[in-house]
Amino acid sequence: MRPLKNTLFIQTQGAWLNKQGENIVMNIDYEVKGRVPIHKLEALVCFGQVSISPALMAHCTDNGITITHLNQYGKFQARIEGAVSGNVLLRREQYRISDNPERVQPICHSIILGKVHNQRQVIRRYLRDYKAQLDATIINSLDAAQQRLGYGLNKILAAQNLPDLLGREGEMASIYFGVFPHFIRNTDFEFKKRTRNPPTDMVNALLSFSYTLMTHECRSALETIGLDPACGMFHQLRPGRASLALDLVEEFRPMIDRFVLSLINKRQLGTSDFKQEVNGAVHLKEQSRQIFFKAWHERKQQSIYHEWFEETVPFGLLPHLQATIMARHIRGDIDAYVPFLWK
């Protein structure tokens, strides 16, 4: 099994990263502020004004350590990586499949089936954990939603083309986010609907930020396996967009939602950890991201059982395992792409 390495997040503005021996050293105004062994890392994620020395950049590109630059609010700006080492035959077959609607359709069905199944599991887990504390109206609403999502799985299977599938996926998302406010037990937070580009409340800010990080994880996993993260199946091809990484993220979104709800309901983050811009956009404050990253790292280390591999693995390895299944299907080793179904 592939070892789970760490991602280093750097958000101190004006930081200068350089290589000293086998360590990454962070300097602020010519003073050393931190030191991390390079061999423990698989990625660097830099927020805002963070600079990297040519020597460190060369080491990262030579050793498969990806460097991602985001703006201060977590929006993707650029990515630096070394030479592509993926199997050219695997990528050629990936491109062939993406141009063939008959071969794309089953993969899209699997991706959305996995997403809706996992959305249903969020509801079921909440009912399992808190049913005794809920009033009958909320219980009935949640029960009805999870039943409708169950019926929706059959509708997804019956979808005949991608537009129909997109319609079913949108319908299921409406049902799921319609009951999402019931999951929030911290009265300081409010959720009315899913908003993005920009997020307009604290819950949406956390969701968008978490999805961005998970997309980074999925993109790295696909590149490690040898697939082209830009050539998607469910998400349309668009210059500059990692469409296949977005495909892979879909089945993980409900699990990320659960992570965000945990941060809110356990009061690890509060209203003072966010700021609102003039245009209405809400973002997590720079200093508060340390709390977020600590929880994110802990979540990646938690064990979860992967039924297809019949093995218990760290949560952080799931993108790599799903990328492996995708590659095996594209090569023709298995008949279908098998999504991760949360139990």
Secondary structure, DSSP 8 states (H G I E B T S, - for coil): -----EEEEE--TTEEEEEETTEEEEEETTEEEEEEEGGGEEEEEEESSEEE-HHHHHHHHHTT-EEEEE-TTS-EEEEE-----S-HHHHHHHHHHHT-HHHHHHHHHHHHHHHHHHHHHHHHHHHHHHGGGS-HHHHHHHHHHHHHHHHHHHHHHH--SHHHHHHHHHHHHHHHHHHGGGG---TT----S---SS--SHHHHHHHHHHHHHHHHHHHHHHHHT--TTS-SSS---TT--HHHHHHHHTTHHHHHHHHHHHHHTTSS-GGGEEE-TTS-EEE-TTTHHHHHHHHHHHHHSEEEETTTTEEEEGGGHHHHHHHHHHHHHHTSSSS-------
